[in-house]
């Protein structure tokens, strides 16, 4: 079921053919509507992925490489598994949390305690940032 406040809100491509789109429903009465879909034909067709472990709509997503660690604001790090491909995606869902996938949505892992972020971008494979409410900025790397 869809509502006027539901749709796709963010998209990212890792090359000219492979991309991911995220969205959901902005209606607070439908908090479990977060969804992502992938394309392998340049965006002509899309296939839903497994459901991401966030609530609310997905506001930001970005590709990153998949080896490295997540840097908490206090300097501690959370280790990620290593992979030999560049299919890792990070998503943000404001108060609904944040998550990452090493395989374009087949498997999702929550970023525990990371909420209130609206967007994510990577300047290079080892440096990305989540930006959010109250001027917060959180560095993340893979």
C-alpha positions as CSV (number, residue, x, y, z in Angstrom):
1,X,0.0,0.0,0.0
2,X,1.3,3.4,-0.9
3,X,0.4,6.9,0.3
4,X,1.0,10.4,-1.2
5,X,4.0,10.8,1.2
6,X,5.7,7.6,0.0
7,X,8.4,7.4,-2.7
8,X,12.0,7.2,-3.6
9,X,14.2,9.9,-1.9
10,X,17.8,9.1,-2.7
11,X,19.8,7.3,-5.4
12,X,23.4,6.3,-6.0
13,X,25.3,4.5,-8.7
14,X,28.6,2.7,-8.4
15,X,29.1,2.7,-12.2
16,X,27.0,3.3,-15.3
17,X,24.9,0.2,-14.8
18,X,24.7,-0.6,-11.1
19,X,22.7,1.5,-8.7
20,X,20.6,1.6,-5.6
21,X,17.6,3.7,-4.7
22,X,16.1,4.2,-1.2
23,X,12.9,5.7,0.2
24,X,9.8,4.8,2.1
25,X,6.9,6.7,3.6
26,X,7.1,10.0,5.4
27,X,3.8,9.2,7.2
28,X,4.7,8.4,10.9
29,X,1.7,6.0,11.0
30,X,3.7,3.8,8.6
31,X,7.2,3.6,10.3
32,X,8.2,0.2,8.7
33,X,8.0,1.4,5.1
34,X,11.8,1.8,4.5
35,X,12.8,0.1,1.2
36,X,15.7,-0.1,-1.2
37,X,15.9,-1.4,-4.8
38,X,18.8,-2.1,-7.1
39,X,19.3,-1.8,-10.8
40,X,21.9,-3.6,-13.0
41,X,20.8,-2.0,-16.3
42,X,21.5,1.7,-15.7
43,X,18.2,2.4,-13.9
44,X,15.8,1.0,-16.6
45,X,14.5,-1.6,-14.2
46,X,14.6,-2.0,-10.4
47,X,14.4,-5.0,-8.0
48,X,13.5,-4.7,-4.3
49,X,16.3,-5.7,-1.9
50,X,15.8,-7.4,1.4
51,X,14.3,-5.0,3.9
52,X,16.8,-2.7,5.6
53,X,16.9,-2.7,9.5
54,X,15.8,0.9,9.8
55,X,12.4,2.6,10.4
56,X,10.9,5.5,8.6
57,X,12.0,6.6,5.2
58,X,15.6,6.4,3.9
59,X,16.9,9.9,3.3
60,X,20.5,9.2,2.3
61,X,22.6,6.5,0.8
62,X,26.0,6.2,-0.8
63,X,28.4,3.5,-2.1
64,X,31.7,2.9,-0.4
65,X,34.3,0.2,-0.5
66,X,33.9,-2.5,2.0
67,X,37.1,-2.9,4.1
68,X,37.7,-0.8,7.1
69,X,36.0,0.5,10.2
70,X,33.2,2.8,11.4
71,X,34.6,5.7,13.5
72,X,32.5,6.7,16.5
73,X,32.7,10.3,17.6
74,X,34.8,9.3,20.6
75,X,37.5,7.6,18.4
76,X,36.4,4.0,19.1
77,X,35.9,1.9,16.0
78,X,33.6,-0.9,15.0
79,X,35.3,-3.5,12.7
80,X,33.6,-4.5,9.5
81,X,34.1,-7.8,7.6
82,X,36.4,-7.6,4.6
83,X,35.1,-8.2,1.1
84,X,36.7,-8.1,-2.3
85,X,34.1,-6.0,-4.1
86,X,32.8,-2.5,-4.1
87,X,29.1,-3.2,-3.4
88,X,29.0,-1.7,0.1
89,X,26.3,0.8,0.7
90,X,25.5,3.0,3.8
91,X,22.0,4.3,4.4
92,X,20.5,6.8,6.8
93,X,16.9,7.1,8.0
94,X,17.1,10.0,10.5
95,X,15.6,8.9,13.8
96,X,15.0,5.4,12.3
97,X,18.8,4.6,12.3
98,X,21.5,3.8,9.9
99,X,22.7,0.6,8.3
100,X,25.2,-0.8,5.8
101,X,25.2,-3.7,3.4
102,X,28.3,-5.4,1.8
103,X,26.2,-6.7,-1.1
104,X,23.7,-4.1,-2.3
105,X,20.9,-5.1,0.0
106,X,21.0,-8.9,0.2
107,X,22.3,-8.6,3.8
108,X,22.0,-5.6,6.1
109,X,23.8,-4.6,9.3
110,X,22.5,-1.9,11.6
111,X,24.9,0.9,12.7
112,X,23.9,0.6,16.4
113,X,23.4,3.9,18.1
114,X,23.6,6.0,14.9
115,X,20.4,8.0,14.6
116,X,19.5,11.5,13.6
117,X,21.4,11.6,10.3
118,X,19.9,12.7,7.1
119,X,22.5,12.1,4.5
120,X,25.8,10.3,3.7
121,X,28.5,10.8,1.1
122,X,32.0,9.5,0.4
123,X,34.8,11.7,-0.9
124,X,36.9,8.6,-1.6
125,X,36.8,4.9,-0.6
126,X,38.2,5.6,2.9
127,X,36.4,8.7,3.9
128,X,32.7,9.4,4.2
129,X,30.5,11.5,6.4
130,X,27.0,11.3,7.8
131,X,25.3,14.6,8.4
132,X,22.3,15.2,10.5
133,X,20.2,17.1,13.0
134,X,21.7,19.8,15.3
135,X,24.7,20.2,12.9
136,X,26.1,16.8,13.7
137,X,28.8,15.2,11.4
138,X,30.0,11.7,11.8
139,X,33.0,10.3,9.9
140,X,32.7,6.7,8.6
141,X,35.3,4.7,6.6
142,X,35.4,1.3,4.9
